[in-house]
Amino acid sequence: ITGGSLDEVVLWHNKASAKQFASLVPLIAGQAENADPFSHALLKSAANEIAQLGRALFRGGEPDTGGRVVHLAGGLGPTLQPLCEEIAPEFVWDGSEIDPVAGILLLAMGEAPTETLLPRPGFATKEKEGGT
C-alpha cells in the first residue's frame, strides 16, 4: 500500500483482511524506530488500548502485589511491550512466546490455572454446583 491516491488507500482499507493489516506492522514499527511521530503515535495508541484492557480485566480483583501479569502474545508483543511498561507500570508485562497447544493441553489435563471470571453486563453466569 505505497503510493497511490487517497481513494486507493480507502478502497484498500475497506477490503483488507486482518492479515493484510498485520502486514503493515513491520513498516510502522520500523518507521517508529526511525523517530517517525505518526508511527510512534499509532503504536502508543495500541499499547494504551492494551493497558486499558489490562486495567479492566484486573478491576475488582486481588490487591496489587506486583503479580498482575499481562501476557502479550503475537507478533506485536515485543514491539509493544516497552510502551505498555511505560503506560501501565502496575503490571508485569510478559512478551514471551506462548504456545497455544501447550495451553490447550493444560486445559485437557485439568491442570490449567483457575481463572477469575468478571461479571459481564448482558451475560448470565452459571455457578458450578457439586464440582461439575
LINTA-V482258 format. One record per pair of residues at least 24 apart in sequence whose C-alpha atoms are under 10 Angstrom apart, sorted by the first residue. I is the first residue (numbers start at 0). J is the second residue. D is the distance in Angstrom with one decimal. If there is no record, write none. Layout:
# LINTA-V482258
I|J|D + I|J|D
This chain:
# LINTA-V482258
21|74|8.7 + 21|75|9.1 + 24|74|8.7 + 24|75|7.7 + 24|78|9.4 + 25|74|9.4 + 25|75|9.1 + 25|78|9.5 + 28|75|9.1 + 28|78|7.2 + 28|79|9.4 + 29|78|10.0 + 32|78|10.0 + 39|82|9.7 + 42|75|9.3 + 42|78|8.2 + 42|79|6.9 + 42|82|7.9 + 42|83|9.8 + 43|79|7.8 + 43|81|9.8 + 43|82|6.3 + 43|83|8.1 + 43|85|9.7 + 43|86|8.6 + 44|79|10.0 + 44|82|9.4 + 44|83|10.0 + 45|75|9.7 + 45|79|7.8 + 45|82|9.1 + 45|83|9.0 + 46|75|9.8 + 46|76|9.6 + 46|78|9.4 + 46|79|5.9 + 46|80|7.8 + 46|81|9.0 + 46|82|6.0 + 46|83|5.2 + 46|84|9.0 + 46|85|9.3 + 46|86|7.5 + 46|87|9.1 + 47|79|9.6 + 47|82|8.1 + 47|83|6.9 + 47|85|9.7 + 47|86|6.6 + 47|87|8.2 + 48|83|9.3 + 49|79|9.1 + 49|83|7.5 + 49|86|9.7 + 49|87|9.4 + 50|82|9.5 + 50|83|6.3 + 50|84|8.8 + 50|85|9.9 + 50|86|7.0 + 50|87|5.9 + 50|88|9.4 + 50|89|9.7 + 50|90|8.8 + 50|92|9.9 + 51|83|10.0 + 51|86|9.6 + 51|87|8.6 + 53|87|8.8 + 53|89|9.9 + 53|90|8.1 + 54|87|8.6 + 54|89|9.2 + 54|90|8.9 + 55|117|9.4 + 56|115|9.3 + 56|116|9.0 + 56|117|7.4 + 57|90|9.8 + 57|115|9.3 + 57|117|8.7 + 58|117|8.6 + 59|117|8.4 + 60|115|8.0 + 60|116|9.7 + 60|117|8.6 + 61|115|9.8 + 63|89|7.8 + 63|90|8.7 + 64|89|9.3 + 64|90|9.6 + 65|89|7.1 + 65|90|6.8 + 65|91|7.0 + 66|90|7.4 + 66|91|6.8 + 67|91|5.9 + 67|92|8.5 + 68|92|5.9 + 68|93|6.8 + 69|93|6.1 + 69|94|8.5 + 70|94|6.0 + 70|95|7.5 + 70|96|8.9 + 70|97|8.4 + 71|95|7.3 + 71|96|8.2 + 71|97|8.8 + 72|96|6.3 + 72|97|6.5 + 72|98|9.3 + 72|99|9.8 + 73|97|8.5
